Amino acid sequence: MDPEYADFLRHADGWPAVLQDIDLFGTGDYGSDAYMEAEELVRVIEDEAEIKRGEGFSRLIPIGASRTDIDILVMPCMAESKRLAEVIWLAGGEVERYRTFSEFFRGMIAENYAEADALA
């Protein structure tokens, strides 16, 4: 598991509504209906879209999903446990790609600030 994501799970163990209706899964979510639906949607997307995984990566693991839409956040499963993994935002195809979990998390903070500013 990506060390930054593992550290996040140790401290926050998930984050409901990290961006609008997109939740980051906590350890209790793995195996839940929401997680199983996200895994199935990832399989469908993988069959229909070319998603670059990078060297040393295999399948995509869902780390978050929308409660009302098709948005899914995934990380490639890594062969090396200490290696940082990208976070890929999918919604039918690739929406955004972040080099690391911490870059992704900073991006979500910026998105939330932008939405708050738009409402002000």
N, C-alpha and C positions, 0 to 999 in steps of 0.2 A: 504494500500500500504506500502511496505517496506520503513522504514524511510530513509535509505541510498539512495535508488533509487529515492525517492521523492526529496531528497536534490539535487541529480544529475540533475533531471529534472528542478528544480528551477534555477540552475546555468548554465547548458550547454544546456538543452532541446534537447537532442539527440547528436549523434556523427556519422557523415558519415565516413565510412571506418575506424572504430575503429580497425579493423584487416582485411587487404586486402579489400575484397569486402563485409565484414560484417558490417552493419550499426546498431547502437543503435537507436531505435525509439525515437523521440521527441513527445511532446504532439500533435503536428500537424499531426503526422503520424497515430495516432489512428483513425481507420475507413477508412484509405486509402487502395488502392488496395494492396500495399505491406503488410500492416498489415493483411488484410483479407486473403491473400494467406498464410501468416505465421500461422494464426489461423487454417486454413484448414489443413496445413501440420502437425501442432501439433495434431489435431484430428486423422489424419491418423497414426502418430507415436504412439499415446496413444493406438490405437486399436491393433497395431502390436507388441509393445514392452512393457515390464514391466518397469515402471519408478517409483522409490521410491519417494514419496512426503513428507513423514514425518508426524508426528502427528499434527493435527490441520490445515492441508492444504487440499485444494480441487483441483480444476482444475489448469492447467498450463497456464500462461499468457505470450505471446510472448513479449519480450522487445527488440529484434533485430533479423535481418535475413540477409542472403547473398542475393545479387542482382543476382547472377549467379549460385548458387548451392543450396543444400538442408540444409545448416547449419541454425539453429535457436537457439536463446538464449531465455530461458524461466525462469520464476520465479513461484513457486507455489503460488496460491492465498491464503492468510492467513485469519484465523478467527479473529486473534488479530491484530489490525492495528499497534501497536508499536513493533511487533516482527520482527526480522531480518529474511530474507528469503534467501535461497540458489539461486544461478544462475546455471542453468544446460544448457550445450552446447549439442545440439542434431544435429545429421546428420544421419538420418535413425535409430539410436539408441543413447545411451548416449556416448558422446565423453569425456566430462570433467564435473566435479561438483566443484563448489566453495562454501564455507561455507557462504559467505556474498557478497553483491554487491561490497564493497570496495576490498575484496580479488580478486574478478573477475577483477575489473578494474586494480589492480596492476598486475595481470596475463597478461592482454592485453598489458600493457606497456612493460612487460618483453618479451612477444612474438614479439612485434615490434622492440625492441632493438636487439633481436636475429636475426631477419630477416635483419635488417640493417647491423649487424656485418657480416652476411653471404654474403652480397653483396659487402662488403669492400675488 
